[in-house]
Amino acid sequence: MGQQQPTQEQGSSLGTSAWTQPSIIVPVVLFVVILVAFIIYALNNSNRRNTERIHRIKSQANSRGRGGQELNANPKLAKEKKRIRQMLLNGEISEETYHELLMDLEEDEKE
């Protein structure tokens, strides 16, 4: 008597939803499809970039030996370069001296 029952014409708060209207469903579905496509593209592009980087690093590693030294390098020369580098890191020689010593070693190697 005092309360009014919802009728079909008025609609119930549970029965009507904006999600059932095509004007809402179509843009939401399009948004989700575009979002999924973007995520798939980003993941594929990221994987491709990582594999290219890995191949580039492997090819550089194959052209060099262990520790970055060339495969055909003289072991004594490699040891001397390492000693000179350590002297630079310890502050025993300047960077200019380091480069001069490396140039001298490379000249000696060519002879």
C-alpha positions as CSV (number, residue, x, y, z in Angstrom):
1,M,0.0,0.0,0.0
2,G,2.6,2.5,1.1
3,Q,5.4,0.9,-0.9
4,Q,5.3,0.8,-4.6
5,Q,6.4,-2.3,-6.5
6,P,8.7,-1.7,-9.5
7,T,6.8,-2.3,-12.7
8,Q,8.1,-3.4,-16.0
9,E,7.8,0.2,-17.3
10,Q,9.8,1.7,-14.5
11,G,12.4,-1.1,-14.5
12,S,14.3,-2.4,-11.5
13,S,17.7,-1.3,-10.4
14,L,18.9,-4.8,-10.8
15,G,17.3,-5.5,-14.2
16,T,18.6,-2.6,-16.2
17,S,22.3,-2.2,-16.8
18,A,24.3,0.1,-19.1
19,W,26.4,-2.9,-20.1
20,T,23.4,-4.3,-22.1
21,Q,23.3,-1.4,-24.4
22,P,25.1,-1.7,-27.7
23,S,26.3,1.9,-27.5
24,I,28.4,0.9,-24.5
25,I,29.3,-2.7,-25.4
26,V,30.8,-1.9,-28.8
27,P,33.4,0.7,-27.6
28,V,34.4,-1.4,-24.6
29,V,34.9,-4.5,-26.8
30,L,36.9,-2.4,-29.3
31,F,39.0,-1.0,-26.5
32,V,39.8,-4.4,-25.1
33,V,40.7,-5.8,-28.6
34,I,43.0,-2.9,-29.3
35,L,44.6,-3.2,-25.9
36,V,45.3,-6.9,-26.3
37,A,46.7,-6.3,-29.8
38,F,49.0,-3.6,-28.4
39,I,50.2,-5.9,-25.6
40,I,50.9,-8.8,-28.1
41,Y,52.8,-6.4,-30.4
42,A,54.9,-5.0,-27.6
43,L,55.8,-8.5,-26.3
44,N,56.8,-9.7,-29.7
45,N,58.8,-6.7,-30.4
46,S,60.6,-6.9,-27.1
47,N,61.4,-10.6,-27.6
48,R,62.7,-9.8,-31.1
49,R,64.9,-7.0,-29.8
50,N,66.3,-9.2,-27.1
51,T,67.1,-12.1,-29.5
52,E,68.8,-9.6,-31.8
53,R,70.9,-8.3,-28.9
54,I,71.7,-11.9,-27.8
55,H,72.9,-12.9,-31.3
56,R,75.0,-9.7,-31.6
57,I,76.7,-10.4,-28.2
58,K,77.3,-14.0,-29.1
59,S,78.8,-13.1,-32.5
60,Q,81.1,-10.6,-30.7
61,A,82.0,-13.3,-28.1
62,N,82.8,-15.8,-30.9
63,S,85.2,-13.4,-32.5
64,R,86.9,-12.9,-29.2
65,G,88.4,-15.4,-26.8
66,R,88.0,-15.7,-23.1
67,G,88.2,-12.4,-21.2
68,G,87.7,-10.4,-24.4
69,Q,91.1,-11.3,-25.8
70,E,91.5,-12.3,-29.4
71,L,91.7,-16.0,-30.1
72,N,95.1,-15.8,-31.8
73,A,96.6,-13.4,-29.2
74,N,99.9,-14.1,-27.7
75,P,99.4,-15.2,-24.0
76,K,102.4,-13.1,-22.9
77,L,100.9,-10.0,-24.7
78,A,97.5,-10.6,-23.0
79,K,99.2,-11.0,-19.6
80,E,101.1,-7.7,-20.2
81,K,97.9,-5.9,-21.2
82,K,96.2,-7.1,-18.1
83,R,99.1,-6.0,-15.9
84,I,99.1,-2.5,-17.5
85,R,95.4,-2.2,-17.1
86,Q,95.7,-3.1,-13.4
87,M,98.4,-0.5,-13.0
88,L,96.0,2.1,-14.4
89,L,93.2,1.0,-12.1
90,N,95.6,1.1,-9.1
91,G,96.6,4.6,-10.0
92,E,100.2,3.7,-10.5
93,I,100.2,5.2,-14.1
94,S,98.2,7.9,-15.8
95,E,95.7,7.2,-18.6
96,E,98.0,8.8,-21.1
97,T,100.8,6.5,-20.0
98,Y,98.4,3.6,-20.2
99,H,97.6,4.4,-23.9
100,E,101.2,4.9,-24.7
101,L,102.1,1.5,-23.2
102,L,99.3,-0.2,-25.1
103,M,100.4,1.4,-28.4
104,D,104.0,0.2,-27.7
105,L,102.6,-3.4,-27.1
106,E,100.6,-3.3,-30.3
107,E,103.7,-2.2,-32.2
108,D,105.8,-4.9,-30.7
109,E,103.1,-7.4,-31.6
110,K,103.2,-6.4,-35.3
111,E,106.9,-6.9,-35.5
